[in-house]
């Protein structure tokens, strides 16, 4: 039975109040605004020469350059993981992860059908930072950017090569991998042909949560296939609120709320209520299957 409910999260400005790289800039006394300004200018320079650049992941090259020229001296995967412990999560994180994973654990009416909640993070940021965060005991899978270490001029290992990237379009690939059970079932690949009914996580049992237009491809895939979509905006940010309201009007997201996941907030209630409804639907469907397949009780002939 594919009775897993998957809550799939973006990271920056969805779970984190800001960007996951902020603690790096603070430690190295780097002006974040200027850093990102420089990062964003480079693709434009290359594009003038007719060179295509992936704007979502070009920043990785800049971080590698800074690690090797001494601007970010000593930045390696170990340090990235350490920055995970310094993340400024929105209120209610990671508590909502823990609470939702436990929702059906001790309820036999759901547990007997294998109904459970899993959490996934799909981010264009550093996978190692996420691995070092307090979320990890409650996370079932991470899709993020992976870096290989190489020696700097002094022979110290620092980030040096890009191994794997996620951008705002390939997030949809990650969703299909979650759908098919890649990383959970041996021998399954993203292009494996698997009937919808046999896939590990059905799309209709997915909830995708993110903060803005860059996640529209992922919102589209989940919503088109019957899943639920939810947008977040920072408290008091009128422009961000207007942005997600437009996404709701355009049918991109089902609902949105301020970025506060504390118990009793709109975000908390909507997410937990959606999970409950999905669980009820799964339970009722499974019960109906059993009832319809059960044969009548034999009686003595009179």
C-alpha positions as CSV (number, residue, x, y, z in Angstrom):
1,X,0.0,0.0,0.0
2,X,1.3,3.4,-0.9
3,X,-0.1,5.2,2.1
4,X,2.6,7.8,2.7
5,X,1.8,11.4,3.0
6,X,4.8,13.5,1.9
7,X,5.2,17.1,3.0
8,X,7.8,18.6,0.6
9,X,9.5,21.9,1.7
10,X,11.5,24.6,0.0
11,X,14.1,26.0,2.5
12,X,15.2,29.6,2.1
13,X,12.4,32.0,3.2
14,X,10.1,28.9,3.7
15,X,11.7,27.2,6.6
16,X,14.5,29.7,7.2
17,X,13.9,33.4,8.0
18,X,16.2,34.7,5.3
19,X,18.9,32.6,3.5
20,X,20.8,29.6,4.8
21,X,24.1,31.3,3.8
22,X,23.5,34.2,6.2
23,X,25.6,32.7,9.0
24,X,28.5,32.3,6.6
25,X,28.5,35.9,5.7
26,X,28.3,36.9,9.4
27,X,31.3,34.8,10.4
28,X,33.4,36.1,7.5
29,X,32.2,39.7,7.8
30,X,30.9,39.7,4.3
31,X,28.2,42.2,3.1
32,X,25.5,39.8,1.9
33,X,23.9,42.4,-0.3
34,X,27.1,43.1,-2.1
35,X,28.0,39.4,-2.4
36,X,24.6,38.5,-4.1
37,X,24.9,41.6,-6.3
38,X,28.2,40.3,-7.6
39,X,26.9,36.8,-8.0
40,X,23.8,38.1,-10.0
41,X,26.0,40.3,-12.2
42,X,28.2,37.5,-13.6
43,X,25.5,35.6,-15.5
44,X,24.5,38.8,-17.3
45,X,28.2,39.3,-18.4
46,X,28.3,35.7,-19.8
47,X,25.0,36.0,-21.5
48,X,26.2,39.1,-23.5
49,X,28.7,36.7,-25.0
50,X,26.0,34.2,-25.9
51,X,26.9,31.8,-23.0
52,X,24.0,30.2,-21.2
53,X,24.1,30.3,-17.4
54,X,22.0,28.6,-14.8
55,X,21.2,31.6,-12.6
56,X,19.8,29.4,-9.9
57,X,23.0,27.6,-9.2
58,X,25.8,29.9,-10.5
59,X,26.3,31.1,-7.0
60,X,28.0,27.8,-6.2
61,X,30.9,28.8,-8.5
62,X,31.3,32.1,-6.7
63,X,31.4,30.3,-3.3
64,X,34.1,28.0,-4.7
65,X,36.1,30.9,-6.0
66,X,35.9,32.7,-2.7
67,X,36.9,29.5,-0.8
68,X,40.0,29.3,-3.0
69,X,41.0,33.0,-3.1
70,X,40.8,33.3,0.7
71,X,37.7,35.3,1.0
72,X,36.0,32.3,2.5
73,X,39.1,30.7,3.7
74,X,38.7,27.2,5.1
75,X,35.1,26.8,3.8
76,X,34.5,23.0,3.5
77,X,31.7,20.6,3.9
78,X,32.4,20.2,7.6
79,X,32.0,23.9,8.1
80,X,28.9,24.0,6.0
81,X,27.3,21.3,8.2
82,X,28.3,23.4,11.3
83,X,26.3,26.3,9.8
84,X,23.3,24.1,9.9
85,X,23.1,24.5,13.6
86,X,23.1,28.3,13.2
87,X,20.0,28.5,11.0
88,X,17.3,31.0,12.0
89,X,14.1,29.0,11.5
90,X,10.7,30.5,11.5
91,X,8.6,29.9,14.7
92,X,7.2,26.4,14.9
93,X,10.1,24.8,13.1
94,X,11.1,22.0,13.7
95,X,8.2,21.4,16.1
96,X,5.6,21.0,13.3
97,X,7.9,18.4,11.7
98,X,8.0,16.3,14.8
99,X,4.2,16.7,15.6
100,X,3.1,15.7,12.1
101,X,5.3,12.7,11.9
102,X,3.7,11.4,15.1
103,X,0.1,12.2,14.1
104,X,-0.9,8.6,13.3
105,X,1.8,6.6,15.0
106,X,-0.3,5.5,18.0
107,X,-3.7,5.5,16.3
108,X,-4.5,1.9,15.1
109,X,-7.3,3.1,12.8
110,X,-4.6,4.7,10.6
111,X,-1.5,2.7,11.5
112,X,-3.1,-0.6,10.4
113,X,-3.2,0.8,6.9
114,X,0.4,2.0,7.0
115,X,-0.5,5.7,6.9
116,X,2.5,7.8,7.9
117,X,3.9,11.3,7.3
118,X,7.3,11.9,5.8
119,X,9.1,15.2,5.3
120,X,11.4,16.1,2.4
121,X,13.4,19.3,1.7
122,X,14.1,20.3,-1.9
123,X,16.4,23.3,-2.1
124,X,18.7,25.1,-4.4
125,X,20.9,25.7,-1.3
126,X,23.6,23.6,0.3
127,X,22.5,20.1,1.2
128,X,25.3,19.9,3.9
129,X,23.8,22.9,5.8
130,X,20.4,21.2,5.9
131,X,22.1,18.0,7.2
132,X,23.6,20.0,10.0
133,X,20.4,21.5,11.2
134,X,18.0,20.5,14.0
135,X,15.5,19.3,11.4
136,X,17.4,16.2,10.5
137,X,15.8,13.8,13.0
138,X,12.5,14.5,11.2
139,X,13.6,14.6,7.6
140,X,13.2,11.6,5.3
141,X,15.1,13.0,2.3
142,X,17.1,16.0,1.1
143,X,17.6,17.2,-2.5
144,X,20.1,20.1,-2.5
145,X,23.5,21.1,-4.0
146,X,26.4,18.8,-3.2
147,X,30.1,19.9,-3.4
148,X,33.4,18.0,-3.5
149,X,36.4,19.3,-1.6
150,X,39.7,20.1,-3.3
151,X,43.0,21.6,-1.9
152,X,43.4,25.3,-1.8
153,X,46.7,27.1,-2.3
154,X,47.8,26.1,1.2
155,X,46.8,22.5,0.7
156,X,43.7,22.7,2.9
157,X,40.6,21.0,1.7
158,X,37.9,23.5,0.8
159,X,34.8,23.3,-1.5
160,X,36.1,22.9,-5.0
161,X,33.8,21.1,-7.4
162,X,30.1,20.9,-8.0
163,X,28.8,17.3,-7.8
164,X,25.0,17.8,-7.9
165,X,22.7,20.8,-8.3
166,X,19.0,21.5,-7.8
167,X,17.5,24.5,-9.6
168,X,13.9,25.8,-9.7
169,X,13.1,23.6,-12.6
170,X,14.8,20.4,-11.5
171,X,12.9,20.5,-8.3
172,X,10.2,18.9,-10.4
173,X,12.5,16.0,-11.0
174,X,13.0,15.6,-7.2
175,X,9.3,15.5,-6.8
176,X,9.1,12.6,-9.3
177,X,11.9,10.8,-7.5
178,X,10.0,11.1,-4.2
179,X,6.9,9.9,-6.1
180,X,8.7,6.8,-7.3
181,X,10.6,6.1,-4.1
182,X,14.2,6.8,-5.3
183,X,16.5,6.4,-2.3
184,X,13.9,4.3,-0.5
185,X,13.5,1.4,-2.9
186,X,16.6,-0.3,-4.4
187,X,16.9,-0.4,-8.2
188,X,14.4,2.4,-8.9
189,X,15.5,5.3,-11.1
190,X,13.6,8.4,-12.1
191,X,13.0,7.0,-15.6
192,X,11.8,3.7,-14.3
193,X,8.4,2.8,-15.7
194,X,6.1,2.3,-12.7
195,X,2.3,2.3,-12.8
196,X,0.8,5.2,-10.8
197,X,-0.9,2.8,-8.4
198,X,2.4,1.2,-7.6
199,X,4.4,4.3,-6.8
200,X,5.6,4.8,-3.3
201,X,4.1,8.3,-2.7
202,X,1.1,9.2,-4.8
203,X,0.9,12.8,-6.0
204,X,-2.5,13.2,-4.3
205,X,-0.8,12.5,-1.0
206,X,1.8,15.3,-1.4
207,X,1.8,18.8,0.1
208,X,4.3,21.3,-1.5
209,X,5.3,24.3,0.6
210,X,7.4,27.2,-0.7
211,X,7.6,31.0,-0.7
212,X,7.4,32.4,-4.2
213,X,7.3,32.4,-8.0
214,X,10.6,30.5,-8.4
215,X,8.7,27.4,-7.2
216,X,5.9,27.7,-9.7
217,X,7.2,24.6,-11.7
218,X,7.1,22.5,-8.6
219,X,3.7,23.9,-7.5
220,X,2.4,23.1,-11.0
221,X,3.5,19.5,-10.9
222,X,2.1,18.7,-7.5
223,X,-1.2,20.6,-8.0
224,X,-1.8,19.3,-11.5
225,X,-1.5,15.7,-10.2
226,X,-3.9,16.1,-7.4
227,X,-1.6,17.2,-4.5
228,X,-1.9,20.3,-2.3
229,X,0.1,23.5,-2.5
230,X,0.8,26.1,0.2
231,X,2.8,29.4,0.0
232,X,4.5,31.3,2.8
233,X,5.4,35.0,3.2
234,X,7.3,36.8,5.9
235,X,5.2,38.6,8.5
236,X,4.6,42.3,7.6
237,X,6.0,42.0,4.1
238,X,3.3,43.5,1.9
239,X,5.0,42.9,-1.4
240,X,5.6,39.2,-0.6
241,X,2.0,38.8,0.5
242,X,0.7,40.4,-2.7
243,X,3.0,38.0,-4.6
244,X,1.6,34.9,-3.1
245,X,-2.0,36.2,-3.3
246,X,-1.4,36.6,-7.0
247,X,-0.2,33.0,-7.1
248,X,-3.4,32.0,-5.4
249,X,-5.6,33.9,-7.8
250,X,-3.7,32.3,-10.7
251,X,-4.4,28.8,-9.3
252,X,-0.8,28.1,-8.4
253,X,-1.4,27.6,-4.7
254,X,-4.4,26.4,-2.7
255,X,-3.6,28.6,0.3
256,X,-1.0,30.9,1.9
257,X,-0.2,32.3,5.3
258,X,2.4,34.2,7.3
259,X,5.6,32.3,8.0
260,X,4.8,31.1,11.5
261,X,4.2,27.4,12.0
262,X,3.4,27.7,15.7
263,X,0.4,25.7,16.9
264,X,-2.8,27.6,16.3
265,X,-1.5,29.7,13.4
266,X,-3.0,29.6,10.0
267,X,0.0,27.8,8.6
268,X,-0.1,25.1,11.3
269,X,-3.8,24.6,11.1
270,X,-3.9,24.4,7.3
271,X,-1.0,22.0,7.0
272,X,-2.1,19.6,9.8
273,X,-5.7,19.8,8.6
274,X,-4.7,18.9,5.1
275,X,-2.6,16.0,6.4
276,X,-5.6,14.8,8.4
277,X,-7.9,14.9,5.4
278,X,-5.4,13.0,3.3
279,X,-5.1,10.4,6.0
280,X,-8.9,10.1,6.3
281,X,-9.2,9.6,2.5
282,X,-6.5,7.0,2.4
283,X,-8.1,5.1,5.3
284,X,-11.6,5.2,3.8
285,X,-10.3,4.1,0.4
286,X,-8.5,1.1,2.0
287,X,-11.5,0.1,4.0
288,X,-13.7,0.2,0.9
289,X,-11.2,-2.0,-1.0
290,X,-11.4,-4.6,1.8
291,X,-15.1,-4.5,2.0
292,X,-15.7,-4.8,-1.7
293,X,-13.3,-7.7,-2.0
294,X,-14.7,-9.6,1.0
295,X,-16.9,-12.6,0.1
296,X,-20.2,-13.3,1.9
297,X,-20.3,-15.5,5.0
298,X,-21.4,-19.1,4.0
299,X,-24.6,-20.4,5.7
300,X,-26.0,-23.9,6.2
301,X,-28.4,-24.8,3.4
302,X,-32.0,-25.2,4.6
